[in-house]
Amino acid sequence: MTTTLHATDVHPAWLPDAAFEPVARRGAVLVVPDGAARAGVDTDEVLDALGAEIDALGPYDGEPALLLELSGGGPVEGEESFRLRRERGRLTVTAGSSRGLLHGFFHVVRLGDAAFTGPDADESHAPAAALRMLDHWDNVDVHPVMGQVERGYAGGSIFYADGRVREDLSRVRAYARLLAAVGIDRVAINNVNVHAREARLLTDDLGEVARIAAAFRPYGVRVHLSVSFAAPMTVGGLETSDPLDEDVRAWWRAAADRVWEAIPDFGGFVVKADSEGQPGPFAYGRDHADGANMLAEAVAPHGGLVHWRAFVYDHTQDWRDRSTDRARAAYDHFAPLDGRFAAEVVLQVKHGPLDFQVREPVSPVLAAMPATRLALELQVTQEYTGQQKHAVYLGTAWSEVLRWRPWGDAGASVADVVAGAGGFAAVSNVGDDRFWTGHPLAQANLYAYGRLAWDPALDPVDILDEWIDLTFPGAPDALRAGLHLILDDSWRTYELYTAPLGVGFMVRPGHHYGPDVDGYEYTPWGTYHFADRDGVGVDRTRATGTGYTGQYPEPWRDVYESLETCPDELLLFFHHVPYTHVLHSGTTVIQHVYDSRFEGVERVERMVRTWESVADLVPVDVAVRVRERLAEQLRSATEWRDQVSTYFLRKSGIPDEHGRTIY
């Protein structure tokens, strides 16, 4: 068997050589239709992985247990779909394109021995959404504040080094292989906050972008670029970026023509406009539809897309003004524009109304724009969930979002809303660290994102099982059980020792790591908790607050409005309540703050003990890195417990009923 795509100094993640052993042991053959050309380098990946032979003339009658058939009659159902048949011990994967065949091959690898056993079967597989994208916030140069990867916690960029695209892109090719194995089909390769150096990727460095695209192409992954709305001025020399100016429109059309000439399968542009200081159409009295549709006009002849981010709000708020609510902003800006966006525009909506917090409600924008293509935006890199120093498995959190039904139990889910022409986007968590994600266990989040984007109905615990089986082939029961004990409920564990009851933030400004309860309380960023001597929380009701609850359809607008029905875990997001307010759980808000902080630390202590009991079952380098990260998680969780508990003791004057030490 030939698997040479991961260097010895780079962890193979969920594609170690042993993951291919069940297929290689039985043998496999690629079958190409009679007279058809080789299906491109995608099929070479199958051959590299399996050492398979080629029968380029048609039907195969030999012994191998796996046949990979490229059908001659076009796609089986869609470009990425495949059919799997098991008949009398032989497994056949059929697809109408090399991309579909590659997905089918990795599906068999994922199943392992189980793919070849059991009764005869005939199954069809296809992704739920057309777009399954990762956004890299990578800078070509090392930024003096944000480093090389903004909000990156796993080292430098895998694309750039020394102010240019890396000469050796073998690691990018290995990364593409990992993404193909979980069904991700698009990657944006530069920061959404486009600096002057990144802007040149669209012009001077287009040939280098083409090299990166060539590394992804064998695995069916299309490259996108983040672009600045001001590019016609900053790199084009025009005096305006007005989206209704004909010279500006012509500049973007010419730019798109150049990109697609260099990269025929280029995916499109990602745009952050009029957000956190980034330029946009507001400067010219235009709206987001005007700006996005200008770019749509440029990409339309090439079949490209414009991913327009809905993360738009006033980041210069007066903290004294309680009528201004950052949570309202995306809906207020975009819901009135529903139906005005061109077909090439995908509106990229963060899963919650604030900013990837450990707990916040699902964004009402996802229910408010039925005539717009929507992509759900998630954050795989753990900016507000421990920055990949903490073991926090996010598959569980994302699954809750995907299964949530904005119109009640009988209505569509969030997954239904973004399926089909819409899709998924997420901020990548990969860097040039040996383990890709810094924390070896954070690889599970990248894996889970890809699998849920392909099939949102998957159980996140089952996905974790898949990741364990592939990453640690032949894992003994003790290791499997230990990893589940650490990761299954780790998202809720993190929630227990950080910001309580959906209030959000309470992190150190700037880098967002570690506790600072008042860190953003008097800033212009609009992320407040309004704790005073009597209570805590943000009143977002229609009756007495900012009116945010009114952005939801029934039944949630009323569920969130009422103290009697608002879920405990979101209470302080929607209501300002006394510390003595009794939760549905039966405890008071202040006692919940104390109890949950202490429970969170106790859970992390169990994580540490659990890892020590199984560490000798994994490679030494994995054991050491995880041990180091868990030690930091315990230190940080303890600091969170002590600072948050002490803060609220001093605010409320109400002691812990269990008499634990609070400073």
LINDA-V776324 format. One line per field, one symbol per residue. ss: DSSP state (a for helix, b for strand, c for the rest). burial: I if it has 24 or more other C-alpha atoms within 12 Angstrom, else O. A space follows every 50 residues. Layout:
BEGIN
ss = ???
burial = ???
END
This chain:
BEGIN
ss = ccccccccccccccccaaaaaaaaaacbbbbbccccccccaaaaaaaaaa ccbbbccccccccccbbbbbcccccccccccbbbbbbccbbbbbbccaaa aaaaaaaaaaaaaaaaccccbbbbbcccbbbbbbbccbbbbbbcccbbbc cccccccccbbccbbccccaaaaaaaaaaaaacccbbbcccccccaaaaa aacccaaaaaaaaaaaaccccbbbbbccccaaaacccccccccccaaaaa aaaaaaaaaaaacccccbbbbcccccccccaaaacccaaaaaaaaaaaaa ccccbbbbbccccccccccccccccaaaaaaaaaaaacccccccbbbbbb cbcccccccccbccaaaaccccbbbbbbbcccccccccccccccaaaaaa aaaccccccccccaaaaacbbbbbbbbccccccccccccaaaaaaaaaaa aaaacccccaaaaaaaaaaaacccccaaaaaaaaaaaccaaaaaaaaccc ccccccbcccccccbcccccccccccccccccccbbcccccccccccaaa accccaaaaaaccccccaaaaaaaccbbcccbcccccbaaaaaaaaaaaa aaaaaaaaaaaaaaaaaccaaaaaaaaaaaaaaaaaaaaaaaaaaaaaaa aaccccccccccc
burial = IOIOIIOOOIIIIIIIIIIIIIIIOIIIIIIIIOOOOIIOOIIIIIIOII IIIIIIOOOIOOOIIIIIIIIIOOOIOIIIIIIIIIOOOIIIIIIIIIII IIIIIIIIIIIIIOIIOOOOOOOIIIIIIIIIIIIIIIIIIIIOOIOIII IIIIIIIIIIOOOIIIOOIOIIIIIIIIIIIIIIIIIIIIIIIIIIIIII IIIOIIOIIIIIIIIIIIIIIIIIIIIIIIIIOIIIOOOIIIIIOOOIII IIIIIIIIIIOOIIIIIIIIIIIIIOOIIIIIOOOOIIIIIIIIIIIIII OIOIIIIIIIIIIIIOIOOOOIOIIIIIIIIIIIIOIIOIIIIIIIIIII IIIIIIIIIIIIIIIIIIIIIIIIIIIIIIIIIIIIIIIIIIIIIIIIII IIIIIIIOOOOOIIIIIIIOIIIIIIIIIIIIIIIIIIIIIIIIIIIIII IIIIIIIIOIIOIIIIIIIIIIIOIOOOIIOIIIIIIIIIIIIIIIIIII IIIIIIIOOOOIIIIIIIIIIOOOIIIIIIIOOOIIIIIIIOOOIIIIII IIIOOIIIIIIIIOOIIIIIIIIIIIIIIOIOIOOOOIIIIIIIIIIIII IIIIIIIIOIIIOIIOIIOOOIIOIIIIIIIIIIIIIIIIIIIIIIIIIO OIOIIIOOOOOIO
END
